[in-house]
Amino acid sequence: MRVRKPLLLSLGAMLLITGLSHGPAWARRDLKAYLEVSQVLDAERAGMTEVLTYSAASAGGDATFDGHRLQGQASYRYERRIPSNGKTNGGDNHNGLARGAYKLSENLKLDASALATRARNDLRNGIDSRNGSNQVYSVNIGPTLQTRAAMLDLNASYHLGYVNVDDPDEVTETGSILPTDRYDQSLRHKVQASVGMKPGDLPFGWTVSGNYDREDTDWLDQKSVNNEVRAQVLMPLNSTFALKGSVGYEDVEVGERRASFDASGVPLVDAKGRYIVDPTSPRVLSYDYRGLSYDAGFSWKPNPRLALDMSFGKNDGKTAINGALDYKISASIGLRASVSSGLDSFGRGLNNSLGRCSFGGTSGCLGNALSQISPYNSYSRRASLSLNGESGRWNGELGIGLSRRQYLVPASLDPFGIYRRSQNDYWVQANLARKIGDSGTIASGIYAGTSNPLIGRAFKQTNFGANMSYNRAITHRLSGVTSLGYSTSHQKSGDTFSTASARVGMRYDFRPDGKRSSYVYRTLWIFGPSIPIDAGPRILLR
């Protein structure tokens, strides 16, 4: 499997969505673009202090469209770094998010989403170090059918998901730092179909469904397949409370081929640190389950502001607890709590998370999908709580969470037990912003948490970061932007990595309607044990 030019693929999906905006069935659209130049100073400390400076030239745009057939949003930013002094690497950064749906007919629509950002492949260099971070691209696209035949509800969907981690640099490992596995790309096919009836003609609702989910990853020619059939029943007891349950059969397999080894028994890697596959080796299963899956739970919605959904059972051969609480405290303040568990991978987790992303703030849509790039499948248990809202000129959000992963590491790659079989992460994050007058905005964010690299038991980290930014309109289209940031990472081994940064820049906005863009300029912290998408300000909080 090889897909060329991942950047063009990701941006192509974004342009496809925005390009449809020229169709005739338009109700409302909002397009805007900007250019920006800035100067950045970074002071990094890892044993000794080094001051680095670079210039940055950026261009980006935002689009919102809402019509009879097409709805969607897209935001994209490109930044080119130009080193001034120190060891700062020049290069390109792409950050963007797009989601859209095109109504092909009354019952058939085409969904598409795309993401471009940066994420960590190795946490051992500190959370703000660009050594060990990579550009990530993800695309998810496919049709969804929802229709009725007599009293039956019929649903079917197919989604194609693609994830690519761009790793252009050669890997050289020195000192006592152990090499880490390198993720390349994955291709996913997911097919779902169901037939059922809602409560009404019968005192209960029922659904029979089938699911096929396959992911192929370049790493060791890995293949993950999940086949499942399931029957579900929903029994309303009154207008606000219902019991539910399901039972099914699933066939889950995760397997990979062996790596090639040299004469001394060391796995062979290519110039980019990826294992070289032994094409003659059979695929060995690292996870294999065939058997029953089941769950039981309830749904409770006493009023339009509160909804609780919980289920308990067995899935993927393990005990599973899944649920969500949504509470609209007021018209502008919302609370959400969730717990989930299941077999997952970096690629599938990122594809699934894209479907939850929206453009009203971060709101934890990516969960901890970008916490660490890993080629290994894992069984994960996650819990999170988020609160977001606005009042007058203020808006903010608060989130806390934890996750536990049990990695499926092939025994042939870990004869000395250097890999973690489990990983626990905890995090808390808060963001707050305020408009100042008609032309200024100040914003701040704070983050703390723990993170564990998959390899090397001495590298468990405690991370902390804070940032603040201020922007002000100078003229109708021209704005000045400034930001300050600090992050530190303390490892169990005793090493500490710290970075302080400052940015000053100018931004010019283009809008077809001539209005000045209103935005909050700040660093976007990914919800979860992660890092900022980049060292500088990034995606906008509307």
N, C-alpha and C positions, 0 to 999 in steps of 0.2 A: 504494500500500500504506500503510495507516494502522491501527495497533492502539492503542486508547486505554487509558489507565490501566495503564502497565506494572507499577506496584507491585502492583496488585490481581492481575494475571496471575501474577507471580512468587510472591507469597504464596499465591495460590490453589492453585498446584501444591504448595506445601509443606503447606498445610492439607488438600489432597486426600490426600496421602500419610499424614499423621498422623491424619486423620479415619477412614481405613480401620482404624485400630487398634481401633475398637469392634466389629469383626467377630468372629464366633464362633470362628474357627480360630486361637486365640492360644496360644502356648507361653510367651512371655516379653515383657514390655515395661517400660520405665523412662521415666517422665515427670518433669520437674522444671522449675521456673520461678523467676525472681528479679526483684527490684526493686533499683535502685541509684541513688544520688545522689552527685555528686562535684563538686569544685572544681578547676579547671585553670588553671595559669599558663603562658603561652608567652612566651618572649623571642626575638624574631625580629631578625635582622640582615641587611640587604642595603644596605650603604652607611651606614645609621644603625640604631641599636638601638631597638626598640619593644617594650614590655611589654604583653601582652594577657592578660586574665583572662575566664573565663566559667564558668558553672555548667552541669552536665549531668545530666539525668534519663534513666535507661535502664530498659528492661524487656526481658526475654528468656526463652528457654526452650530445653530440649533434650529430644529424644525418641529412644528406641531401641526397635525392635520386631522380633520374630523369631518368626514363626508358620509354620504349615503352608503358607499361601498368601501371606503378606505378610512381607517383610523390608525394613528400611530404617532410616535415621537422619536426623534433622533438627536443626539448630541455628540459632537466629535471635536477633538483638539489634537493638532500636530505641533510638536515642539522640536526645534533643532538646537542642540547645545554646541556652543563654540568655546573651547577652552581658552582661558586667559593665562593662568599659571597653575602650578601644582600638577598633580597626577589625574586631574579630572578627565574622564574620557568624553570626547565629543560623541555625537550620535543622535539618533532620532527616537522620539517617544511618541507613541500613538495611544490616545485614550478616547474611547467612544462607546456609546451604548445606543442601540436602536431597537425598537419594537414596533410591530405593525401587523395589521390583519386586513386582508382584502377579500371582500365578499364576492365570490364567484357566482353564486346563485342564492336563492332563498335559504337553502339548507347546507350549502357548502362554502367554506372559507379557507383561505390560505394564510397561515400564521408564519411569521418570520421574526427572528431576533438575532442580534449580532453584538459582540463585545470585543473591544481591544483595550488592553491594559497591561500593567506590569505585575508580576508576582514573584515570590521567592522560590528558588529551587534548593537553597541551602541556607539554613538559619544560623550557621555557625559563625558568620562574619558580622553579626549585629543587624538590627532591623532596618537601619538606614543605609547600609553599605550596598553599593551597586554591584559589588562582586557577589555573584550568586543570585542575581535577579535577572529575569528574562521577560521579553515581550510575549504576551499571551493573546491569541485570537480564538474566538469561538463563534460558530454560526449554528443556528437551529432553524430548520424550515420544514414545512409540510402541511398537507391539507387535513381538515377536520370536517366530518359529515355528521349532522344532527337532523334526524327526520323522524316521521311517525308512519306506521303502517297499521291501520285500524286502531286498536287500543295499545299498541306496542310502541315503545320508544327505541329507536335504532341509532346507535352511535358507532363511528369508526374513525380512526385517525392513523396517519403515518407521519413520522418525523425523522428527518435525517439530521444528525448532529455531528459537527466536526470541531475538533480542538487541535490547535497547533501551538507549540512552544518554540519560539524562534531563538535559537542558540547559536549565533554566528561565530562566536569566539572559540578558539581551541582551549582545551582545559589542561592546565599544568598544576599538579598537586605538589606542594613542597612541605617540608617540615613534618610535623606530626599530624597534620590535618588529613583525615582519611577521605578517600574519594567518595563522592555521592553519585547515585544513579541519575541518569539524565532522561527526562521525559522528552519524547519527540512529538508524535501526533496520534490521534485516535479518530476512528470513524464509527458512528453509531447508527443503527437502524432500530426504530421502535414502532411496533404495530400493535394497535389495540382495537378491539371490537366488543360491543355489548348489545344485548337486547333485554328489555325489561318493561315493567309497568309501575307507575306511581300509585301510591295509596289513593283509593277512591272507589273504583269498581270492585276492588277487594279491600278488606280491612287492613291490608299490609301491602307494601311495595316490594318488588323483587327485581333482581338483575342477575343475568348470567353473562360472564365476560371471559375473554381470552386475551392473553398478552404475550408478545414475543419481543424480547429486548436483547440485542446483540451489539457488543462493542469489540472492535479489533484495534489493537494498539501495536505500534511498531516495536516497542520495547519487548525484546525476547519473543517476538511474534505472539504476543499474548492475545487470548480470546476469552471473552466473558459472555455467556449465554444464559438467559433466564426465560423459561417457558412456563406459563401458568394458566390454569383455568380455575374459575372461582364462581360460586353462587352466593349472592348476598340477599338479605332480608331486612326490611325496615318496617317496624311496627309502631305507629304513632299511638300514644296513650291518651294524649289530649292535644290541644292546639300548640303547646309550647314544648312538649317533651316526647321523645321517641327512643325506643330501644332498637339496636341494630346488631347484626352478626353476620358472619360469613364463614364459609369453609371451601377449601380448594385443594388442588394438587399442583405442586411446582417441581420443576427440574432445573437446578441451578448448577452451573459449572464455570470454574475459572481455571485456566491452564496456560502454561507457557513452555517454550522449548528451553533447553539448556544453553548456557553461554559456552563459548569456546574457551579452552584453558591452555596455558603454555605448559612447558615441560615441568615446571615447579608447582603446578596446580593453582596458579593465579589467573583469575578471569581476564580475558583479553578485552580491551576497550578501543574504540576508534579515537580520532583526534578530538572529538567533542565529548569524550567521557562516556559514551553509550556502549553497552555490552555488545559484543559481536556474537551473533546467534550461530549456534551449531546447526546447520540446516539438516543434518542427518539424524538429529536427536528426535525422539517422539515428544509430543506435547504432554507434560506431566501436570496433573490436576493439583492445584493448591487449595481448591475448595470444591466440594462435590456433595450436593444434597438432593435427594429425591424423596418426596414424602408429602404429608399433609401440611397445610397451612390453615390457620383459623384465627378468628378474633371475635370479640364481643364488646359492646360499648353502648354509648348513648349520645344523643344530640339534644341540647337544651337551648331554647331561644325564647326567654320570657318576654322580651320586648325588642324593638328594632335596634336598641343600643348595645345589647349584650348577647353573645353567642358562645357556647361552650360545646366542644366536640371531643370525645375521648374514646379510645379503644385499647383493649388489652388482648394479647394472644401470642401466636407463634408465627414467625415469618423467617424465611431463609434458614430454617432449622434452629432458630434461637428465639428466646422470649422477646416480644416486641411490645413497646408502649408508645402510642402515638396520640397526639392531641393538640388542640389549639383553643385559646381563649381570646376573644376580641371584645373589647369594651370601649364604647365611645363615651368618654367621661363628659364631654360637652361637644358643642358643634365644631370646635377647633382643636380638641385634645383627644388623642386615642391611645389605648393601651393594648398590647398584644403579647401573649405568652405562648410558647410552643415547646413540645417535646417530640422527638422522633428517633427512630432507629432503623437500621437496615444495612444491607450490603451495598457498598458504594465504591466509586473510584474518582480520581480527579476529573476525568473527562465527563462522566455521567453526572457528577455533582454540579459541575459548572453548567452543563446543558440544562439541568433541572432548575437551577437557581435563576437562570436567565428569564424563565417564565414568571418569576415572582417580582422582577424588578419594575420600578415605576419611577416617575420623575418628580416626586414631591419631597425629595431628601433622600438620604441613604436608606434609612428604615430597615437596614439589615437584610436587603433582598438577596445578597450573595451569601448570607450566612458566613460560614468559615470556609467556603469553597476555595478561596484563594490563600488560605493560611500557609500552605506549603505545597509546592508541586512535587508529587510523588507518583511513580509509575505503578505502585502497588495497590491492589484492591484492599479494602478494609471493611470491617463491620463496625459501624459507628453508632454511638448514642449521643444525642445532642439535646440541649435545653437552652432556651433564651427568653429574655424579657425585654421589651422595648416600649418606650413612652415617647410620643412626639406630639407637638402641637404649636400653636401660635396664639399670641394675644397682642393686639395693637401692633406696635412696631417690633415686637419680639417674636422670635421663633426658635425652637430648639428641639433636641432629642437626647434621650438617655437609653443606653442599652447595656445589659449584662448577659453573660452566657458561659456555658461550659460544654466541653465535648470530650468524648473518650473514643479512641480508635484502636481496634485490634487489627494489626496489619498481617496480610498473608504473604510472608516473605519465603520464597523457595529455599529449602534447606541447602540446596547445592550452592547458593550464593552466600551463605552465612555459616560456614563450618566452624567459625570461632565465636559465634554469638555476639557480634558487635552491633547488630541491629536491634532496635527496640521492637518487641512484639506488641506493645501497647503504648499509647500516647495520650496523656491528659492535658487539656488546655483550659485556661480560665481567662476571662477578659471582662473589662468594663470600659465604657466609652460615653462621653458626653459632648455635645456641640451646642453652642448658643450664638445667636446672631441678632443684631438690632440695626434697624435703619436710623440714620442720623440726618434729620432734615429731609429735604427732597433730593439730595444728591450724594449722600454718603451712606456707607454701610460698614459696620465693624462686626467681626465674627471671631470666635475662638473655639478650640476643641482640646480635649484631654483624653488620654488613653492609658490604660494600664492592663497588664496581663502576663501570663506565662506562655511559653512555647517550647516545644521539644523537638530538636532535629531528629529525624528518623535514625540517623547513624551517629554513633558516638555518645556514650552515656554521660560524659562529663560536660556536655554542652547545653544542658537544660538552662533556660533563660528566664529572667524576669525583666519585662519590658515596660518602659514608661515613655510617653511622649506628650507634648503640648504645642499648640500653635495659635497664632493670632494674626489677623489680617485686617486691613483697612483700605477701602477704595473710595474715591470721591470724583465726581464729575467736574471737569475743568471747563469744558464747553459742551455743546449739545451732543457731540459724538465722542469727544476725547475724555478719557479718565486716567487718573493716576492710581496705581496699585502698590501696596506695600505689604509685606508679611514677615513674620518672625516665627521660628520653630526650634524646638529642642527635643531630642530623643536620646534615650540611653538604654543599654541592654547589658545586664549583668549575668554572667554565666556561672554555673555551678563550679566550674574549674577555677574561678577567681578572676577571670578576664572580664574587663568592662569596655564596651564600645559606646562612645558618645558623639553626638553630632549637634552642632548649633548652626542655624542658617538664617540668612536675611536676604530679602529680595525687594528690589525697587524697580518699577516698570511703568510703561505707558501703554494704554489700550485705545484702539480706534474702532468704533462700532458702525456697522452698516445695517440699515434697516429700510426695507422698501417703503414703509409708512412714515419714515422720518422721525419716529419716536426714539428717545434714548432708551437703551437697554437697561433694565433693572436687575441686578444680580448681587449675590453674595460671593465674594472671592475668598476661598479658603482651601486648605488641603482636605481631600476626601479620605477619611479613614475607613477602611473596609471593616464591617462588623465582624469580629472574630479575632482569634489570635494571629494577627497579621501585621502589616506595615502600611504606611500611606501608599497610595498608588504611585506616588513619586515624591521626591524631596520638596518639590515646589507646589504651589496651588494648582488645583486640578478641576474636577467637574463642579459645576455650579449648583448651588442650592437655591431653588426657585422660591 
